[in-house]
């Protein structure tokens, strides 16, 4: 049974929020392109599922807890756009002075391209 693009992205969000990196990575195409665009840290990019898995494992270690909550959805063919409310509690001190245990909230947007039932491109703006 195939899942809809919305169901695929909802599954991604559940895995992300649970820090279930292995299950999350299975939702991506082998040739996935991921970009995280930050106003303060520039652009982080990975090419391919293995690079994404390494980045996701490293990233998950920085957070005690994290949550992406969609505020609005736009679905158009193989594209999904989300307005995101992001919250986290840090597990480690950050280079910018934020300390382990502190909470952060951000608003952002995520843009997914879906091909053959898998996420082939994801760009996050936070």
N, C-alpha and C positions, 0 to 999 in steps of 0.2 A: 504494500500500500504506500503510495507516495504522499508526502506531506506538502502542505501549502507553503509558500514563501514566508508567510506570517508565522506559521507553526515552527518552521526551521529557525527563524530569528528568536522566537520565544524560547525554544530549546537552547539556543546559544546563550541567551540571557540567564536562564536557570543554571547552566553549567558555569558561566562566568561568575555569577553571584555566589555559587557554592565552592568556587575555586577548584572545580573538577576539570583540570587542564586536559587530561587525557580524553575525556568524553567530549570536551569542547573542540579539541583539535580534529576529531573525527568528522565534524560538521563542515570542514573546509576542503576545498579541492587541493590536489597535490601541488598545483602551480599558483596557489593563492598569493595575492599581493596584499599586505597589510601596512597601513600608515596610521600613525598617531601624531596628530598635529596639535602642538601646545603653544599658547601665547608666550610661555616662559621658557620652555625647554626645546623649542624647535620641532623638527620632524624626526620621528623614529620610524624606520622602515624595515620590513622583512619580506623576503621573497621565498616562497615555497613553504610547504607544510612543516618541514623540519625546523627551519629558522623560526617560524611562528611558534612552534612548540617550545623551543628554547627560550624565546622572549617571554612567552606566557608563563612558563615555570618560574623564571627569574622575577617577573612582575608580581606573581602571586605571593612570593615571599615577603614583599614589602608591606603587605596588608594583613592585619589581624582579621578584619572583616571588610567586605566591600559590596556595594549594591548599585547596579544600574537599573533605574526605573523609567520605562518609557512614558513620556507625557503626551506625545502625539505620534501618529503613524501616517506615512504616505507610502502606498504600494502602487507600483506601476510596472507591469510586466515582470522582468527579472530584476527589478530594483526595489529596495526598501529603504526609506529614510526615517529616522527616528529623532525626535527631540528627547534628550536624556537628562534626567536628574540623577546625579552621581553622588554617592556618599561612601566614605571609607573611614576606618580606624587604622592608623599606622602601626605596623609591627616593628619598624626600625626608624631610627632618626634619618631624616632626609638632609641632603647637602644644603638645602636652602634654610635650614634652621628649625624646621618642624620636627617635633619629637615623637618617639614611639608612644602610642596611647592617645595621641591627639586625633581629633576627628576633622575631616575636610568635607566640604560640599562644593560641587561644581555643577554648572549647567553646560550642556554641550549637544552635539549632534553626531549621529553615526549614519554612514551611508554604506549599504550592502549591495553587492552585485551577486546574483545567484544564477548558477549555470548547472544544469543537469542535477538539480536537487542538492547542490553543495554551494557553500559560500566561496566565490572565486576572488572577491575583492572586498575589503573592509577598510573604510577610512573613518577614524574617530577625530573629532574636533573637541577639545576640552580646554 
